[in-house]
Amino acid sequence: MKLDEIKTLDKQDPLQSYREQFSLPKNTIYLDGNSLGALPTRVKQRVKAVTEQQWGEDLISSWNTHDWVSLPQQVGDKIAPVIGANPGDVICCDSISVNLFKLLSAAVQFNASRQRNKIISSSDNFPTDLYIAQGLQGLLGSEKCHFVNVEEEQLLNQIDDSVAIVLVTEVNFRSGKRLDIAALTRKAHQHGALIVVDLAHSAGVMPIHLNDWQVDMAVGCTYKYLNGGPGAPAFVYVNRALQGRLQQPIAGWFGHRSPFEFSPHYAADTGIKQFLAGTPSVISMAAVDAALELFADLDLQSVRTKSLQLGSLFDELIEQHGLQDKLQRLSPTEPEQRGSQLSYAFDYAYELCQALIDRGVIADFRAPNYIRFGFAPLYNSFADIWHAVQAINDVIASEAYKEPRWSKRQAVT
């Protein structure tokens, strides 16, 4: 494909206007939105208003006058349609790790009376998900909580009557492979198990149908494709049928049914608010609230369509330059079977990533030897893909990645 054809794709792009709503650095192609989304200009404005006016001038009165106290529910209700849930089914709070601890603990206790204690997940799930499950087993003991790792391709077949909880991420963070959540949920329910889904790499970049799929519980972050900012709070989804039947372990005051009565005795809220714990982080949550305005009238199917087009174009250009033998693709060949990224194995993946960054193309390294390219349809253009692959070809053809300056590794998030 030629550059003129690609420019035509950008002119015809129905999402083209969204790019203008992001603060993107000049001379930079950003293909790392699957780790940290770019900054929406409206978030800049909201954070300024919250810090200068609401906090700076209105001080503590803002808990009421600007309704800070309801931000977790307000943001949760904005996330709900993005993940196929109803208002009142989602709350924004804490991190994915903390929220997973809440949900897994509640699910283990829920299953205790049925003599089930097994949590099953794939060995290639995101490490924090595995660590939380392992930590819960260490806390409760294997008789109450027994964590089992299986290979990703065996996950569906390993669900049987001994399983209490299926813990799965919709899009694999390394390979970008998309798992069939509807099928996994059906199989879990056929065997009386609950399913907990991590939406970190899918929320905001593809249609998700938690209610239609009858998913029991889910978590997700807001700093990737939802563009809420670094370390932005995560979210919790609990199916309406389970709300009020679960007991989450972090009995904080914001999860109390009447937090401002300051009772010395805990009484959990009966709805999704039960999954709150401590005081919400107002500034970061306000940033998420502003970022979610971009999704108010957005057709997620059109986002998914462009995502697949960006990935397919990248794939096509890699082959056009004859790079497919040097970059070993980890992601599925079929576009529908992957999320919004392409991942490759390369012996010098870290060095390649650093050399690309030096040329203004920001990709993402993952140990031991993977490089990921994430596609954010709201601000990535088709021309971005063209220029990025041109840079990849230049770096590999010239072996610029072998320059000594790229060999010193730093922590990469």
Order of alpha helices (4+ residues) and beta strands (2+ residues): alpha-alpha-beta-beta-beta-alpha-alpha-alpha-beta-alpha-beta-alpha-beta-beta-alpha-beta-alpha-beta-beta-alpha-alpha-beta-beta-alpha-beta-beta-beta-alpha
